[in-house]
Amino acid sequence: MGVHEHRKSAPRAVDVGILSVSSTRSLTDDESGLWIAGQAKKEGHNVRFHEVVTDDITAIRETALKAIRHQNLQALLITGGTGITPQDVTIEAIKPLFTKEMTAFGAIFAQLSFEEIDSAAILSRAAAGTIGETVVFCMPGSKKACQLACKALIFPDLGHVVAHVK
């Protein structure tokens, strides 16, 4: 079966969770996470979880795993903590949990970012993979980066990706 047939048979609505990593934001001023939640709903997905967690490896891991287990998420979208400052630990927290890594996500996101922000794109470490049967995307915390990742890469094929994981 080709990609077009897979897309046609993929679920239209996916159970999604959003995890924002920030030591300065709360749920009410989580601009990127709120945008992702709104866009996910517009796309027809079910937002089952949205939380902000501090920049701490243990807190990020525990919150992500708890959300995946208790909310039965098919996809978890994580925003923030993907840069290179000492506080940016999302990749260190999540990547070791991957059952499978989707290496093309980071590479394609970097290329799309480069087209928009030039060489500053090298400062981001976007990543994606699966934790069990949940697809996980880690993207930068800026709203513009989330919009780029979600519109260009995540939402167009989210049902298709989720179908492959099952």
Stockholm file with secondary structure:
# STOCKHOLM 1.0

chainA/1-166         MGVHEHRKSAPRAVDVGILSVSSTRSLTDDESGLWIAGQAKKEGHNVRFHEVVTDDITAIRETALKAIRHQNLQALLITGGTGITPQDVTIEAIKPLFTKEMTAFGAIFAQLSFEEIDSAAILSRAAAGTIGETVVFCMPGSKKACQLACKALIFPDLGHVVAHVK
#=GR chainA/1-166 SS CCHHHHHHHSCSCCEEEEEEECSSCCGGGCHHHHHHHHHHHHTTCEEEEEEEECSCHHHHHHHHHHHHHHHTCSEEEEESCCSSSTTCCHHHHHGGGCSEECHHHHHHHHHHHHHHHGGGGGGCCCEEEEETTEEEEEECSSHHHHHHHIIIIIGGGHHHHHHHHC
#=GC SS_cons         CCHHHHHHHSCSCCEEEEEEECSSCCGGGCHHHHHHHHHHHHTTCEEEEEEEECSCHHHHHHHHHHHHHHHTCSEEEEESCCSSSTTCCHHHHHGGGCSEECHHHHHHHHHHHHHHHGGGGGGCCCEEEEETTEEEEEECSSHHHHHHHIIIIIGGGHHHHHHHHC
//
